[in-house]
Amino acid sequence: MLQFARVFVDVKQPHSRWPFFIAGMMSAISTALMPLAAYFDLKVLLFLRLVQGLAYAANFGAIGTLCVRWAPLAEVSIFISVLTSFTPVSAVVTNPLSGWLCNTGAGWPSAFYSHAGFCFVVFILWIVCYTDDPQSHPSVTEKELAKIQKDKTRAHIERDSFVPYKQLLSNKVIWIVWFNAFVEMVTVTLVLTYAPLYFHLILGYDIGLTGTLVSLSSVIHLPIKFVGGIISDRLTSVSERNRMWFFNTMSVGLAGVCTALIGIFPKTWPMTGVLMFTAVVTLMGLNTGGFYKCGTLTARQYAHVVLTVIQFMKCVALFVAPATVAMFVYQEDQYDQWRYVFWLHGIFLIIVSFLVILQISISSRLTLHRWQS
């Protein structure tokens, strides 16, 4: 619900400097108060979790605004690759760090205090170093500003709070971007949430090895994500449209094939199952050159709207993925029940990836002028 409210805040407020700073301070303060609330009052603890959820909801709106303001059109994928890597980076860094802190003399509260302190420092640096417009940043030279604004329309550069909701919602490409994002978010939530359970109960790996195998996918995902973003922007010998087709087909379509194969390869081939899980997460790292880039280039100065809705879908996926498991899986150690879940997700991924091939276009009217209501 908080994420849904943030959608409307972000689309009407195309500035990110102060809203994102406020969200960061909310996150830091609520995290620092968590141990105290855990000792005294469950209701206060739940309220602080809601505050953290509201703060987290600011991420994609800020990413969209930053891409609109600061990213050259020729480097959109690189920006998105770096900016959307916060989830796998946090998983790789936070979990081991928290585990180590919990085993120190300071105990588990130190994990919350250290994260709160780091959050506070990072967002102080944000408010000091970041400005909403490169034109007003003292460290941006005229040459750099020209590179940032190259090929951007006047409407893109001279932004205001006007948002053409009707035209956005009637644009087929935008809807296809959202469909791809939603189906992928649901599938990646399924894979990351249930991989430990599946590896242990179905594939037969012990708990220690299961943890190692699950973390392997996140480790591989990051470099693929960065390299994919660079290739998507630098491979200028291939047209922009064909590049987006390729990266979206890899990150959604081929990932769908691998998801379906999880339910086809028998459980007596455990390593094959692990490879398919890893392939799904790894391939989805290429989405920055696919539907993310397509949505950003199509919406241009309204990209923050598209990315904020994707963030909302990410939250909805947290409910949809477990629901699909509940539809088919009644006994968690039964492979014949799990396979239907993976077939369902794989089929949907393949279908939405074909929609991109049929409809994708970077010549949308959104890029040309400010729409009149």
Secondary structure as UniProt FT lines:
FT   HELIX           2..12
FT   HELIX           17..40
FT   HELIX           42..56
FT   TURN            57..58
FT   HELIX           59..70
FT   HELIX           73..75
FT   HELIX           76..83
FT   TURN            84..85
FT   HELIX           86..102
FT   TURN            105..106
FT   HELIX           109..129
FT   HELIX           134..136
FT   TURN            138..139
FT   HELIX           142..149
FT   TURN            150..151
FT   HELIX           154..157
FT   HELIX           165..169
FT   HELIX           172..201
FT   HELIX           207..234
FT   TURN            236..237
FT   HELIX           240..248
FT   HELIX           249..254
FT   HELIX           255..262
FT   TURN            263..264
FT   TURN            267..268
FT   HELIX           270..284
FT   HELIX           285..289
FT   HELIX           291..299
FT   HELIX           300..302
FT   HELIX           303..328
FT   TURN            332..333
FT   HELIX           335..359
FT   HELIX           365..367
//
